[in-house]
Amino acid sequence: MTSHRLSFSFAFVALTAVAAFASLEACGGSASDASPVVATGGDGGGPDGASSSAHPTPQRPAPDSTGPKTWCTEQGAHDFCADFDAPDDPLSGWDDATRGDDPAHKDENGVIASDRSAPNAFHEKGAALPSPEGGQDPTGPFSGMFVSKKLGQVTTTKAHLAFDVRIDQNDDSLGLFELEGRSADGSKIVFNVSLDLSRDAGFFFAATGVESPKIVAPPMGSWVHVEVALDDQGTGNGTATLSFDGKVAGTTQLTGELAKSAATTLYVGVSRTAPSGAYEISYDNVVLDMK
């Protein structure tokens, strides 16, 4: 089966959610009228329609020494760090959490006990989705949930993303993450990096008009440390390197200059449309540095 998660779907769905909230406010409502997305375990229930829940925790410039100790507070300073371990709000630090709006298919999503680094990991699970009547509609209702974090403009030529992931089931194709930079008005994509994995292989995307390298998928059923190193070399024609557990899994061309992005957004999670295979995935210990 082929991937049903488009390379731009996280950003597309997020922009759609923003437009929906703008329309709500224009009609006299407010974002607070919608039920918030809460990171808890369960059956994936929640409001029908894509929901976006803002979290007030600012970008973390240094470990927080006043609150409880978590994995992130022990890591030193990073542009962004998320470990899903805050007792009151496991999604603290993320700007938004967007849950699927397909009323017929509710995936499980929330936090579970982590055997990677206690106490929590972000977990998603969904059954196979049959082909809808009339065929697939990539712009129609979607299932799953993803979180996002936006960073402001930087002067760097390099970036580094790291996270832990465990895939227990993947009967189709999963988009693990997307890192995208856009122009000030949001109309132009400056750079886009993403990773799609099937059971046996994957594709690492970082350039437009360039064939993406096929890579060997990491083992299922165990935690894997994923690292992505970007270097645009100040020319917009740089390199992107993907590693699993410290070993290079693939390298590809990177197009676009990081410093020309007015805002860079990281998306983590699942966004899928029918037909799609069953899946189960967990994330933990996400770190992003743009420097």
C-alpha positions in Angstrom: 0.0 0.0 0.0 1.1 3.5 -0.6 1.4 6.4 1.8 -1.8 8.3 2.5 0.0 11.0 4.5 1.0 13.8 2.1 4.4 15.5 2.7 2.5 18.8 3.4 -0.4 17.4 5.3 0.6 18.5 8.8 1.1 22.1 7.7 -2.0 22.0 5.5 -4.3 20.6 8.3 -2.8 23.1 10.8 -3.5 26.1 8.5 -7.0 24.7 8.0 -7.6 24.6 11.7 -6.4 28.2 12.1 -8.8 29.3 9.3 -11.6 27.5 11.1 -10.9 29.4 14.3 -10.8 32.7 12.5 -14.2 31.9 11.0 -15.5 31.0 14.4 -14.4 34.3 15.9 -15.8 36.2 12.9 -19.2 34.7 13.7 -19.1 35.9 17.2 -17.6 32.8 18.8 -14.2 32.2 20.2 -11.6 29.5 20.4 -12.6 28.9 24.0 -16.0 27.7 22.8 -14.4 24.6 21.4 -13.5 21.7 23.7 -9.7 21.6 24.3 -7.5 18.8 23.2 -6.2 17.1 26.4 -3.3 14.7 26.3 -4.8 11.7 28.2 -5.1 8.1 27.4 -8.4 6.6 26.4 -10.5 5.9 23.3 -9.4 9.0 21.4 -12.7 10.7 22.0 -13.1 14.4 21.9 -14.8 17.1 19.8 -15.8 16.4 16.3 -13.8 18.5 14.0 -10.1 19.4 14.1 -9.2 21.0 17.4 -6.3 23.3 18.2 -5.4 23.8 21.8 -2.8 26.5 22.7 -0.4 26.0 25.5 1.0 29.0 27.2 4.5 27.6 28.1 7.1 29.7 26.3 10.0 28.4 24.2 12.5 27.0 26.7 15.8 29.0 26.7 17.2 27.0 29.6 16.1 24.3 32.0 13.4 25.2 34.5 14.9 24.9 38.0 11.7 25.9 39.8 9.4 23.1 38.7 9.6 19.3 39.0 12.5 17.6 37.4 11.8 15.9 34.1 13.9 14.5 31.2 14.1 18.0 29.6 15.1 19.8 32.8 18.2 17.6 32.9 19.3 18.3 29.3 20.7 21.8 29.4 19.6 24.6 27.2 17.8 23.9 23.9 15.7 26.0 21.5 12.9 23.5 22.2 12.6 20.4 24.4 9.4 18.3 25.0 9.3 15.1 27.1 5.5 14.8 27.7 6.2 14.5 31.5 4.6 17.7 33.0 2.1 16.4 35.6 -0.5 19.0 34.9 -0.1 19.3 31.2 1.9 16.7 29.3 1.7 18.8 26.1 3.2 21.9 27.8 5.7 23.6 25.5 3.9 22.7 22.3 2.0 25.5 20.7 -0.9 23.5 19.4 -2.4 20.0 19.4 -4.7 19.1 16.5 -7.0 16.1 16.6 -8.6 14.4 13.7 -12.0 15.5 12.5 -13.2 12.3 11.0 -16.4 11.4 13.0 -16.4 7.8 11.7 -12.9 6.9 12.8 -11.5 8.0 16.1 -7.9 7.0 16.7 -6.5 6.6 20.2 -4.1 9.3 21.3 -2.7 10.6 24.5 0.1 9.8 27.0 1.0 6.4 28.3 3.6 5.2 30.8 7.0 5.3 29.1 9.6 2.6 29.3 12.0 4.9 27.5 12.2 7.6 30.2 9.6 7.8 32.9 6.9 8.8 33.4 5.2 9.5 30.0 5.4 9.1 26.2 3.0 10.4 23.6 1.1 7.5 22.1 -1.2 7.0 19.1 -3.0 3.9 17.8 -5.5 3.4 15.0 -7.3 0.6 13.2 -7.3 0.0 9.5 -9.5 2.4 7.6 -11.5 1.0 4.6 -11.7 2.8 1.3 -14.4 5.5 1.4 -17.2 5.6 -1.1 -16.1 7.7 -4.0 -12.4 7.0 -3.5 -9.7 8.7 -1.4 -10.0 12.4 -0.6 -6.7 13.8 0.8 -8.4 17.1 1.7 -11.3 15.4 3.5 -11.7 14.4 7.2 -8.5 13.0 8.8 -7.8 10.7 11.7 -5.0 10.9 14.2 -3.5 13.7 16.2 -0.4 15.9 15.8 1.3 18.5 17.9 3.3 21.5 16.6 5.9 24.0 17.8 6.8 27.2 16.0 10.1 28.9 16.3 10.9 32.5 15.1 13.4 33.6 12.5 17.0 32.6 13.1 20.4 33.5 11.5 21.7 30.0 11.5 22.7 27.7 8.6 22.3 24.6 10.7 19.6 22.8 12.7 19.4 19.6 14.7 16.3 17.6 15.5 16.3 14.5 17.8 13.5 12.4 19.3 12.8 8.8 20.4 10.2 6.8 18.6 8.7 3.3 19.0 6.6 1.8 16.2 4.7 -1.3 17.3 2.5 -1.6 14.2 2.7 0.0 10.7 0.5 -1.8 8.1 0.8 1.1 5.6 3.0 4.2 5.8 3.6 6.7 8.6 4.9 10.2 8.4 7.0 10.5 11.6 7.7 14.3 11.5 7.7 17.4 9.4 10.0 20.5 9.8 8.9 23.4 7.7 10.1 26.9 7.2 7.8 29.6 5.7 7.9 33.1 4.5 6.5 36.0 6.7 3.1 35.9 5.1 3.0 32.1 5.2 2.5 31.8 1.4 6.0 30.4 0.5 7.7 27.3 1.7 11.3 28.1 2.3 12.4 24.5 3.2 10.6 21.3 4.2 12.1 18.2 5.7 10.1 15.0 6.5 10.4 11.2 7.0 7.9 8.6 5.8 8.3 5.0 7.0 6.6 1.7 5.9 7.3 -1.6 7.6 10.4 -2.3 5.6 11.6 1.0 4.0 11.3 4.7 4.2 11.8 8.0 2.4 13.7 11.0 3.7 12.5 14.3 2.1 14.5 17.5 2.2 14.6 18.9 -1.4 12.2 19.9 -4.1 12.7 18.3 -7.5 15.2 15.7 -6.1 14.6 12.0 -5.8 14.5 11.2 -2.1 16.7 8.3 -0.9 15.1 5.1 0.0 16.2 4.0 3.5 15.9 0.9 5.6 13.2 1.3 8.2 14.3 1.0 11.9 13.2 -2.2 13.8 9.7 -2.3 15.1 8.8 -3.0 18.7 11.7 -1.2 20.3 12.7 2.4 20.9 14.9 4.1 18.3 16.7 7.4 18.7 16.2 9.5 15.6 18.4 12.4 14.7 18.2 14.8 11.8 21.1 17.2 11.0 20.6 20.1 8.6 23.3 22.3 7.0 22.2 24.6 4.2 25.9 25.8 3.8 24.6 29.3 3.4 23.7 28.7 -0.2 20.4 27.0 -0.1 22.0 23.9 -1.6 23.0 21.9 1.5 22.7 18.5 3.1 20.3 16.7 5.4 21.5 13.6 7.3 19.2 11.1 9.0 20.5 8.8 11.8 19.0 5.9 13.7 20.6 5.1 17.1 23.8 7.0 16.1 24.2 5.3 12.7 23.6 7.2 9.5 20.5 5.9 7.7 20.5 8.3 4.8 21.7 11.6 3.4 20.0 13.8 0.9 20.2 17.3 -0.6 18.6 20.1 1.4 17.1 23.0 -0.6 16.4 26.4 1.0 18.2 28.6 3.5 17.1 28.3 7.1 17.7 31.9 7.9 15.3 33.0 5.1 12.4 31.3 7.0 10.4 33.8 9.0 8.9 30.9 11.1 9.9 27.3 11.4 7.3 24.8 12.6 7.9 21.2 13.8 5.0 18.8 13.5 5.0 15.4 15.3 2.3 12.8 15.2 -0.1 11.2 12.8 -2.4 12.7 10.1 -4.1 10.1 7.8 -7.0 9.7 5.5 -8.8 6.5 4.4 -7.9 4.0 3.1 -5.1 3.4 5.5 -3.5 0.5 7.4 -3.5 0.0 11.2 -0.7 1.6 13.2 0.6 2.1 16.7 3.4 4.6 17.5 4.9 6.3 20.6 7.1 9.4 20.8 9.3 10.7 23.6 12.1 13.2 24.3 11.9 15.7 21.4 14.7 18.2 21.1 15.1 20.9 18.4 17.9 23.4 18.0 18.1 26.0 15.2 21.7 27.1 15.7 
